[in-house]
């Protein structure tokens, strides 16, 4: 099983159960961490999945808005 596939249902359950209290939610997500140490690839995947499900994941832009070499394809 991949890290994200393992983490996803755990995070969903915790968010569903504790979404009414942000401080408690943060603590419960920390308690629910199912892997080893909080570092390396599994921890990064866990944090990314938490941000995805909470809707706080930052979106990377594909190009810089002020790039003069970028062609705009909409009007």
Order of alpha helices (4+ residues) and beta strands (2+ residues): alpha-alpha-alpha
